[in-house]
């Protein structure tokens, strides 16, 4: 791939390498992109719900979960970047050839399935928050159906930008980069305005700990283990792992970009995700755990409920509703567009639906059926949430194992095969990340599957 990227960019990279630290950092920042796409993808409804619930239930105690979970994911993605940028081979073809078709197709199928299913929840979330804001402007007849169609139009328009030309690739990345920082700024505003209730507890929350289970007045028992294991296992999804190496190739990056790719993962993925998830948790903890604990009953707390709570005159007022809601909407929409991109890449590689063809457009837009989630998600969630959780968590470690195999294949990487102590440490990190995902899968199966089966067989299906 070394001949695919513009010579001028390679020359800029070489100049940046010898620049003073500040200029070097700014130079890298201008060239970043694929890492931000990963941030945009993982900062979706799942992150919002998990952070809100963790903050409401346990205050700042679980603040460490999001950074550690993303760190584990980055260890694997750094290996994916090293492999992709060190060779000229297509990542999917390399997986088939050197790890085996089983791992390759588990990776691709997981990317498509997860991208389709989870869009139902994303559209449902975006529509609800858009309705909330529409009614704040006096549009009383605003409905989730109309708002979902508006969200669909935006996401299709942005999603189809990618891949048509290098300029449109950069435009797409810049739009997503802007949305990621919009998310961070919105939640930073909320936290600054609310203030930190217990600074000491905030600092302590950055140290890994397992708080005691909490029993609510209604006898609901909230155990932190599910939140911790799920958070550690689900920060990086199988569809994210699929789209990442192909986004590197579409940027024309090669071996000269390997250091930039590592910087991009840290400052384009880790930092924005950790900031956004932490800010949401801090805002939720400040409002629902410390200031107004009576508002939290031990059940799931929806983002629109938090937005309306923040809109109380004694809290942030109307500005709080708007800022918090815009942050949540940006999370949902950015995640939707990236899931479309992942589905398109996976269909292209598995089925040969070449970019620029009608079939490739179909593959990219497959997840758009999720727009029905604005009206159907509550009814269908019982049927798909637990099975999808299980399937996607099961397919992710298979993808991880495939990349662990590739990381040690000298027949694939040649002289770029990592060696020495650092290589062993890197490989150990990848194995730990895989075991954590397997632990998350087992936790979901043990905690959720029995109850899921029970709800399915009851006459009212648990409704």
N, C-alpha and C positions, 0 to 999 in steps of 0.2 A: 504493500500500500504506500510505500514511501514516495512513489511518484505521483500519487493521486492528489496530494494537497498542494495549494499554491506555494510557489517558491518564496514569495514575499512573506508569507506567514512563518515559514521555517526560518527565514532571515530575522524576522522580528523576535522569534523565540530565542535565537542565538544571541541577539543583542540584549534581550531581557536577562539572560543568564548572567551577564557581566555588569548589570546595572546595580546601583545602590539599592538597599533593601526596600525602601518605599516605592521607588520607581518600578522595581521588579514586581512587587505585590500588585501595583496598579496595572502593570502590563499583563500579568496573568489574569487579573479580574476582567479585563476587556475581552480576553480570548475565551473565557469560560462559557460553558453552555450545557453540555450533556448532564453534568451534575445537577444543574438547576432543574432540568427536566425530571430527574429523579425526585427532587424536592417537591415539585409540582404534583407528581403522581402520588407520593405517599402522604402529602398533606391534604387528605380528603375527609369525608364524613367520619370514617372510622377513628382517625386521630382525634377529631373534634369530640366525639362522644366519649372516647376512652379518657381523654384529658379532663373533660368536664366532670365525669363520674369519679375519677381518681381524686381530683381536687375536692369535690364535695364530700366524699366519703372519708378521706384520710388527710385532708389539708395538704401541707407541703411535703409530707413524708415520702411520697412516691415520685418526687421530682427527678430522681436519678434514673428512672426507668427509660425515659425517652432517649437521653444521650447514650446510655449504654447499649440500648437496642440498636440504635443507628450505627454505633461503632462496630458492633458485630457484623452488621450488614455491609459496612464499608470494607471490612477485611476481605470479604468474598468478592465484592465488586472491584476492589483494587486488583485482585487476581484476574478477574474477567478483563479488566482494562489491559493488564500486562500481556495476557494471552492474545487479545484482539490486536493490539498495537504492535506486537512483536512479530506477527506473521501476516501473510497475505491471504490466509484462508478465511472463508466465510464461517462465522461462529457456529451456525447450525450444522453446516457440513462437517466442521471439525469435530463437533460433539458426536455426530453419527459415526464418523470414521475412527476416532481415537477412544471414545468412551462407549459407543454403541448406540444403535437406533432406539433402544428402550429409553435411555436417558434423554436423548434428543427429542423424541416425541412426547415424553412426559413433560418436558420443559415447554414445548410449543403448545400442547393441548392445555396445560395449566394456564398459560398466558391468555389464550382465547377465552376459556371458560370463566376465569376470574374477571377478565375485563368486561365480559357481558353481564354476568350476574351482579357485580357490585355497582354497576351503573344505575340499577333500579333505585338503590338507596341514595346514591349521589343526586339523581334528579329529584327524588322526593324531598331531600334536604334543601336543594337549591330553590325548588318551587315554594316550599313553606316559608323560607326566609324572604324570598321576593314578594310573596303575598303580604308578609308582615310589613315590609317597607312601603309597598303600594298603598296599603290602607293608612299608613302614616301620612301619605300625601293626599288622602281624601278619595282614593279609588276604592270605594267600598265594595264594588262588585268584582274585584280582582279574585281570580280563582287559581287553584294550583295547576289546573290544566293549561290555562293561558300562559302562566309563568313558566311552566315546563317547556312549552313550545318556544318561548323566548330564549330560554336556556339552551334548547336544542339548536336553534338557529345560530347562536353565538358559537357553540362548540363545534358544529359541523363546519362553519365558516373558517374557524381557526384551525381545526384539525386537518382540513384538506389543503392548508397552505404548505404543509411540510413535504419536502422531497421534490417539489417541482423544479427548484433551482437552488443553488447555494445561497442566493440572496434571500429566498423565501424561507430556507432553513434557518438562517440567522434571524429573520423577522419573527418566525415562530418562537425561537428560543428567547428573543428579547421580550415578546409578549408574555411568555411564561415566567421569565425572570422578573418582569415588572409585577406580575400577579403574586409571586412568592414574597416580594418585599412589601407589597400592599398588605398581605396577610400579616406579616410581622409588625408593620407600623400600626395597623388597626388594633392588634392585641396589646402592643406596647402602650398605646394611648390609654386603653382601658386600665392596664396595670398601674400606670403612672397616676391616673386620676383616682383610682381606688386606693392606691398606696399598699404597702406590704404590712399586713397586720402584725406579724411576728417575725422580724428579721432573723432572729436566732434560729427559729424553726425552719426558715427558708434556707439558710446555710446548711443546717443539719440535713435537710432533704436532699442535698446533693450527694450525701454519703449513702451507699447502698445499705438498706435496712428493710426489715419486714415488720410493719406495725401490727399490733394485735387486731384480731377480728373485732368488728364493731356491731353491737346489738342495738337496733333502733327501737324507739318506743312502741312500734307496732310489731315487735318481735322479729323483724327481718334481720338476719345475720349477714353481714357483709365481710367476706374474707378477702384479704389482699392478694392471696396467691394467684387467683385467676387473672386479676388485673396485671400482676407482675409477669407471669409466664406468657400471657397473651400479648402483652406489650413487647416483651423481648422477642417473641417469635414472629410477630406480624408487622414489624416496622418496615421490612423489605418483602414485597410480594413477588410471586413467581413471574407475574407480568412485567414487573420492574426489571427483574434480572434478564428478561428476554429483550426488552426494548433498549437496554443500556448499550450493549456492544454494537448494535446496529446504528444507534445514534452517533457513536464514535466514528463508525465507517462513513456515515452520510456527511459528517463534517470533514471528511478527507484526512482525518488524523492518522499518523503513522508512528514509527518508533521514536521519532524526534519529539513527539507529544506526550511521551509516557510520564514525564515529571509533571507536565501541565495537567494531565488526567488525574494524577494523585492530588494535586492542589485543588482541582475542580471538585473532586469528591469531598474534600474537607470543607472548602469554603462555599461550594455551590450546593452541596447536599447536607453534610453533617450540621454545619452551623445554622443554616436557615431552618432545618427541621427541628433541631434541638431548641432553638429560640422560639419558634412558633408554638410547638407542643408545650414547652415550659410556660410560656406566657398565658396560654389558655388555662393550664392547670392552676397557675397562680391566681388568675382572675376568678376562676371558679371557687378555689379554696377561700379567697378573701371574702367573696359574697356569700357562699352557701355553707362553708364550714366554720368560719370564724365570726363573721358579722351577723348572718341570719341563719343559724343552724336549723331553725324550725321549718325553713322552706324546703329542706331536703328530707324526704321520707324513706330513703333507702332504695328507691327504684331508679330506673334510668331517668336522666335529666336531659331533655331535648334542648338543642342550642337556641331555638326560638323562645323557650321558656326563660332561659338565662338572659336573652336579649331584653325581654319584657321586664324582668326583674331589674336589670341595669337601668331601665328607663324610668324607674321610680324617682320622684322629685328629690328624695333624700339621698339618692345615689348619683347616677350620672345624667339623668334626665334624657331628653330626646336624642342628644348627641351620642349618648352611650348606646342606644338602640341602633342608630345608623352605623356607627363605627364597628361595633361588634358584628352586626349582621353582614356588613360588607366583607369583613374578614372571612366569615363562614361561607358566604357565597363564592368568594374568590377561591377558597379551598375546594369547594365542590366542582366548580367549572374547570379549574386547572386539572383536577384529577380526571374528570370526564374526557378532556381532550387527549390526555396522555394514554388513557385506556384505549381510546380509538387508535392511537398510533401503535400501541403494542399489538392490538388485534390485527392491524394491517400488516405489520412486520411478520407476525407468526403465520398468517395465511399465505403470505408471499413465499416464505421459506418452506413451509410444509406442503403446500398445494401447488406451488409454482405460479401463483397469481401475480404476474409481473407488475411493477410500479408503472402507473400511467394507463393501465388497462381498466375497463369497467369492473372486472372481477376484483382488482385490487381495491377499488373504491368500495365495493361491496364488503370486502374483508375489513376495511377501515371503519365502515359504518355499521357493521354487525352490532356493536354494543349500543347503538342508538335506540334499539328497542327498549332500552332502559328508561326512556322517557315515560313509558307507561307506569313506571314506579311512582310517579306523582299521584296517581289515583289507585294503584294496585298494591303498593309496597306493603301496607299494613296487613292486607289479606294474604299475600304470597310469602311474606317473610317467614312465617312458620314453616313453610315447605322448603325454603331454599337456604336460609341462613346457616343452620347447623350442617347440612350436607355439604354446602359450598365451603364452609370453614374447614371441614374435615378433608375434602378433596384437595383444596388448594394448599393446605398445610402439608398434606401428604406428598404432593407433587413438588413443592419447593425443596425439601431435602434431597429429592432425587436429582434435581437440577444442581444443587450444591455438590452432591457426590460426583456428578459428571464433571464439574469444574475442578474438583479436587484431583480426579484422575488426570485431567488435562494438565494441571499444574505440575505433575510429576512425569509427564510423557516427553522424554527427550526426542522421540521420533517426531513429535509435534513442535516443540519449542526449540530444539537444537541447542545452540550455545546460549540461548536466552532462558534455558531452564534454571530456575533459582537454585542456588547451592549454598552450603554453609549453614551457620547457626541461624542467621536471619531467615533463611528459607524454611528451616525446621520450625521456627517460631511462627512464621506466616502460615505454614501448613497446619500447625496446631490450632491457630486462631480460626482457620476455616473449619476444622473439625469441631471445635467448640461451638461455633455458630450453627453448624448442622445439628449437633446434639441438642442445642437449645430449641431449635425449631421442632425436632422430634419430641422434646419434652412438652412443648406447647400443644402439639398434636395429641399426645396422650392425655394431657390435661383436659382438652376439649372433649375427647371421646369419653373420659371417665365422668366429667362433670355435666356435660350437656346431652350426650346421646341418650342415656336412659330417660331423662325427662322429656326429651324430644319424642321418643317413641311413645311414651305415655300420653302425651298431648295428641299425637296422631290418632291413637286408637280410642280416645274419648269421643263421645257423640258430638260435643261442641268444638272439638279440635283445639281446645285450650283458648278459645276466643273469649 
